[in-house]
Amino acid sequence: MKPNKSSVSPLGPRIVARPSRGEHEDMFDLAPISLWLEDFSAVRELFDRWRAEGVTSLRDHLRGHPERVAECSARIKVLQVNQRTLTLFEASSLSHLVANLDKVFRDDMLVTHIEELSQLWDGHTSFSSQAVNYTLTGERLDIQLKGIVLPGYEESLGRVLLSAEDVTARETARRQAANAERYAKGLFQHSPVSLWVEDFSTIKQLMDDLRFRGIEDFRVFTDVHPEFVQRCVSEIRVIEVNHHTLEMFGAGSVAELTDNVVEVFRDDMQRHFREQLIELWNGRLFHTREVVNYTLGGELLHVHLQFSVLPGHEDDWSLVQVALTDITARKKAEAYLEYLGKHDVLTKLCNRTFYVDELNRLERRGPFPVTVIMIHLNDLKKVNDQLGQAAGDMLLRRAGEIIAKAVDPQHCAARIAGNEFAVLLPGTDAEAGHAVMENIRELAVLNNQFYSASTLSLSLGLATSAPGDRLESVVRRAEAEMVEDRRPADSAL
């Protein structure tokens, strides 16, 4: 309450004369809580006048006319305060306190005052509110205010007893807790990685039931009962996700994401989730792995998953956090680097390194027979000299396209030198190898129909391994046949 400073006359505070001190007087002064005895009769007169003017809701009226809150406050008279009040507000006397009430009741105090006045307007003989006051030295005080109209003054409001409990420590702790919660939520919501808070308690119960039934090897159990993994997937309860999760998975809201979570965790995710369950079965409540998820639009996401049962929930797994970092770009880069390590960038065929490795692997493991086709791109130097490097590169790309089209993907077609190519056909006899070689020639003829600037000319040689042959000797025989096939082209020059 903001009392009336006008209760202080030029000669000193205007206070109702105290009767002789008695037991009740001593109790008032010695109360361990701040007590104020005030006179609201002038406020009652204002209420009566406003009712006559047609005001029905004081709360709405004062919000529309804030200056009238101050008018009410100015009509309140402070009659008496106890020693605890003087101590709390750092005043030396009642007159000292009343003379400085503008320092005690300031800032948004009038907003709180509206609620107190409205409760009296509605006929209540008691009211309560929470407000901020200040000591005379400017220290903030959080106050729990309670007021009661004393018996016999219900009509006039001439005596109102107020208690002001100092709840600064409690409110400071509450504000600190609220700030800490806002800070934690801010970190969660604005984290640059996808965060999920989930409830795994039902999964914990399912696993405990398996242990009770005597299951010891969870991996073997899930091999036999893969439906248990699916059951566990269905028992995950998503509690909360952050903003980045919605962006990462293309969801407009948390509800949209949770309603379609089966679209996110599908296909190969089942295998990854099984491994997570095995980790949990073995007591590892924190683990990481790389997994595959999908956006709601069906786009594949490679993610680095970090799973952790949050502290305090180790016994029931009712609160776990899953952090997903999108590593799709990294995986694409790794895949491309792996591709570059095995492929020729210009022709898209395998490179010489991969060809040599594959030749050695076939030497050890087969399957036999192995047919080798060696191919020479004719006239490449002439095209480079006459038409430029770009025209030569185009000729190489054309050769790569027809060779790739003629050879099954599981076989090895490689560019092993500038204008030299090789095809390894494991488990293929000479007849099938000649069919592939003829297909390459036919595709070359067809390709030339679409290009007039330069002619694609290939020389080919074939050899098939016999029992006991070393593959390097098979390659040499294929190269020799290729050289024989080149002679007509060379003589034409």
N, C-alpha and C positions, 0 to 999 in steps of 0.2 A: 504494500500500500504506500502511496505517496502522500504523506500527511501534509497539513496546511502549515506553511511557514508563517502565515499571518497570526498563528497562535502565539507568536512572540511579539509583545508590545514594545514600544520604545523603552519602557522601563524594565523589560525582562519578559520571560515566558509567562503567558497567561495560562495557568494551570489551576485546575479545580483544587481547592484547599483540601488537604488530606485530613481525615479524622485522626483521632489519637491512634497510635500504633497498637496493633493487637496481633493476635496469632496469625490471622489471615494476611495482614500487611507484611509480616515477617516472611510468610511462605511465598508471597509474591516477589519480595526482594531477593530471597535466597534461592529461588527456583533455578535449576541448572540450565534452563533454556531461556532464550530471549523472549520476554513478554512485553506487550504494548497494550495499554488501555486507551481506547480512542472513542471519540464522539462523532457519530455519523448522522446526527439529526438534521444537519443542514443538507446532507446528501438526500435524506428522505424527502425534504421539501422540494428538491429538484425533481426527484422521481414523480412526486404527485403532480407537479406542474407539467412534466412531459407526458404523463398519462392523460391529463386533461387536453393536451394538444393532439392526442391521437396516437402517440407512440405505443406500439404493442410489443415489439422485440427490441429490448435495450441493446442487445449484442449487435444487431444489424444497424441500429441507429448510431451507436458510438463508432462503429467501423466506418460509417458514412460521414460522421462528423467528429473526427479525432480531437478537435479542439475542446469538445465537451467532456472528454476524459479528463483533461487537465482542469476543467471547471469543477468536476466532481472531486478531484484530488485536493484542490485548493480549499474545499469546504470541510475536509476532515480535520479534526482537532486532536492533537496528542495530549492526553491527560496525564499519563504516567508511564514510565518504563522501569524495568528492574535493573539491578546491578549487572546482570549478565549481558543485558543489551548494551550498556555503556562500555563494558569490556570488549564485547564482540565488535562494536563499531568504532572502538578506540576514541571514545568521547570521555571527557572529564566530568561532565554533568549533563543533566537533562537540557539545560539551556544551551550548552555547547552543542549537543546533538541536534536540537531543533533548529538552531541557527545555521546548521550546515546540512540540512536535509537534501538540498539540491546536489550534494556530493554523494549522498547515500543512495537516493532514488534517481537514476538518470538512464540515459540511452533508451533501451526498449522496455523499461519498466511499465510505461503506460499501456503497452500492448497487453501485458500480463494483467494489469489493473482492470481491463475490460471484463475478463472472466470473473473476477471477484465481484464486481459491481453487478454483473448479470445474474449471479447466483442470489444476491440480495434482492434484486428486482423481482426474481421469480418466486419470492416468498420464503426462501431458505433462511433458516436462522444460523446456519453454519456454512462455511465455504472453505475451499482450499485451492492452492495453486503453487506453482514453482516459479521462482523468479531469480533474477540476478541483482544483488545489491553491491555496494562498495563501502569499505571502511573509510574513515575520514582521511586516511593516508593513501587511498586509491587502490587498495588491495581488493580483488574480486572475491565476492562471497556468493556461493550458490545457496539459496534459501528455500526450504520447504515451509510455506506459509499456511497456517490454519487459523481460522477466525470463528468466533461464536458470539452471537448476540446474547448478552446476559439476561437472565429471567427478569421480567417486568419492563424490558425495553424493546420488546418485539415490534411494537408499533412505531415508536419514535426513533429507534436505533441509536439512542443516546449513550449506550455503553456497549462497546464491542471489544472483546478481549482477543488479542492476536498473539500467536506464538510463531517465532521465526527460528526454525531449527537450521543450524549450520550443517549443510550436507555437501560442503565443498570437496572434501576428500572423496566421498562416494561418487560425486558427479565428475570429478577429475579422473578418477579411475574408469568411470563409464566412458568418458570422452576418449581417454587413451585406448580403451578396448575397442571403441567404435573406429577410431583412427587406424588402429592396427588391423582391424577387419577390412576397412576400406583399402588399406595398403595391400593386404594379402589378396583381396579380390581384384585389385588393379593389376597386381603382378600376374594373377591367374588369367584374367580376361585379356590382357594386352601382351601376353607372352608371344614371342615370335615363333613358337612351336605349338603344334596341336596338343591340347591337354584335355584329358577325359578323367572325370571322377566317377568311379563305378563301385557297385556293390557285388562282391563275390561270395557273400555269406552262404547262399544256397549251394554254390559249388563246393564250399568247404564242408557243408553238411553231407553232400553226396560222397565226397572223398572219405570223410570220417566213417560213413556207412560201409564203404568198401573195406576199409581197414578192419572194422568190426566183424565183417564177414570173412576175414582171413586173407584178403588179397594182399600180396607182398610186392609182386612185380607189376607195377602200373603200366609199363610199356607193353608187356605181353598181354595184359588185360585189354588195353585199347586196341591191340592188334586183332584180338578175337572179337571185341565188342566196339567197333568204330562208332556205333550209334550213341555210346556214352559221351563221346566228344561233342557230337551234335547236341545232345541234351544239355551239356554244360554251356555251349554257345547260347542256347535259348534261355538260360538262367542268368545271364549277365544283365544287371540292372544299371542303366546309364543314369547317373544322378545329375551331372552337369558337364558341359563342354564350354570351351572358351571361344572368343570371336574368330581366332585363327583357324579353329577346327571347321567352322561353318564355311569360311572362305576356301579352305584347302579342299573340302569335299563337295563344294558347290551347293550348299544347303542354304535356304533362305531363313530358316529358323531352327531352333533346337528340336521342336516337334517334328519338322520335316525330316531331319536327320535321323532321329530315334525311330520314327515310323518306317524308315527305309534302311535301317542298319544292316539288313541282310544283303542289300546291294553293295554295301561297303566291304563287308567281311564275307567273301565267297571264294569259290574255286580253290586255289592253292593255300588260302588263308587257313583252311581247316587243318592242314598239315602243320603249319606254324603254331596254331593254337594248341594242338596236341602237345607240341614240345613245351609250350608254356605250362600246360597242366602237369607235365612230367617234372618240370622245375619246381612247381609248387608242391607236388607230392613228395619231392626229395628235400623239402624244407627251405628252398632258395626263394625267399620272398622278394628279392630284388634280382632282376635279370634283364638282359638286353639281347636283341637279335634284329636282323633285317628281315622284313616281311613285305608282302604285297597286299595292298588294298585297292579299292576302286572309288572314284568319285561317283556321285549320283548320276552323272552323265555317262558313266561307263568308262571313263579314262583311267588307265592303269597308273597306280602310284606306288613307287618304291619308297618305303619308309623305314627309318631306324626306330625301333620300338624300345622304350624303357618302361619296365613294369615294376611297381613298388607298392607293397602293402604299407599303408601309412602308419606311423608310430601310434601305439595304443590300440591298434586293431589287428594285432598279430594272431590273436586267438580266434577271431571269427571272420576276418577278411571282409568286414562290412564296409570298409572304406579303402579303396585302392586308387592309385593314380597311374595313368598310362600317358606317357609323352611320346608323340609321334613327330619325328623330324622328316620332312620331305627330302629324300635323296634321289629323286627321279633324275634330276639333271646330272648328278654325279654318276649314277648308274649308266645313263646314256653315254656320258663321256668315257666311262670305263669300257662300255661295250664297243664304242667307236675305236678306242685305242686298241682293244683286243682285235677288232676287225682289221685295223691298219697293220697289226702285227702278222696277220695271216693273209691279207689280200693286197692286190695291186690296185692302187687308187684309180688309175686311168681306165683299166679294162673291167674292173670289178671281179676279176678272176682271182684265184688263190695266187700267192706270191711264191718265189723260189724257196724261201725258208720253209713254208708249209709243205711245199712239194717234196723237199728233201726229207722232212720229218715223216710224211705219209709214205714215202718210198721205203724208209727204214722200218716203219711199223708193218707194212705189208710184207717185207722181207721176213719179219719174225713171225707174224700171225696169219698172213693170208687175208682172205680166202683165195685159194688158187683154182684155176690158173689166173694169172694177171696179164691183161693185155695193155700194151703201152702204145699210144699214138703220139708221134712227134710232129709238130706243125711249124712251118716257116712262112712268115708273111713276106711275100715277094715285093720288090720295088719300093720298099719303105724309104730308103735313102734318096732315090730319085724323086719321090713325092716331096720329101723334106726340102731337097735342093731346089726343085722347080716351083712348088706351090707354098712352101713354108712349113714351119713346125706345127702350126695349128692343123693344117691339112693332114700331116703325118699322124698327129694325135687322133684325129677323126678316123683315120684308117685303122689304127690300133683298137679304138673303141668298137668299130664295126666288127672287127675280127673277134673281139671278146664277146660281143652280143651273140654272134651265130654259134660260137663254140659253147657258150653257156646254155644256149637253147637246145643244142644237139645232145648235151651230156646230162644225165640224170643228176639231181642235186646231191645225192649221196656219194657220187663219184668225184674225183678230184680233177678239175680243169684249171691249169695254172699258166701264168706268164712267167717263164723262167729266165728270159733275157730280153734284150731290146725288141727283137722281132721273132722270138722263139717261144713256142707254146708246147705244153705237154698235157696229155690226158691219161690218167691212170684208171683202169677199169678192173677192179678186183672181182674175182669170181666170174670172169667173162672169157669165153673162148674166142678163137680167131674169127669165126663166122659172125658172131655178135659184134665183135670189134670192127669188122669191115662194114657192117651195117651202120654203125655210128660214124665211121669215116665217110661213108657215102652220103650220109645225112648232112655232114658238115659241108661237103662239096655242093650239094644241092642248095643248101641255105646260102652259100656264097654267091651262087648264080642268081638266086632270087634277090639277094641284097643289092647286087650290082644294078638291078633294074630301077632302083630308086635313087641312085647316085650317078651323076654324069661327070663330075669333076675328076674322079680317080677310080680306077678299077681295083677291086679287092681280089688279089691273086694269092692262093695258098698252095704250098707244097706239103704233102703228108706222107708219113711212113708209119708202118704198123709192125709190131712183133708181139708174140704171145709166149709166155713162159712155159717151159716143159718141166717135168719133174726133175729136181736137182739143179735147175738153172738159178743163177744169181740174178737179181733184178737189174743190176747195173749192166749185165751183158744183154739183157732184153732191151734195155734202153738204147744201148749202142747199135743193136740190130735195127731198131726202129729209126734211129738217126740215119743209119746207112741207107735205108729205104727212102727216107725223106730227101736225102741228098740226090739219089737217083731220080726222084720225082721232080727235083728242081732243075735238072739239066735241060729239059726242053725249054723251061722258062728263061734260063740263063742264055741258051743259044739264040733265043728270040731277040735278045738284046743286041 
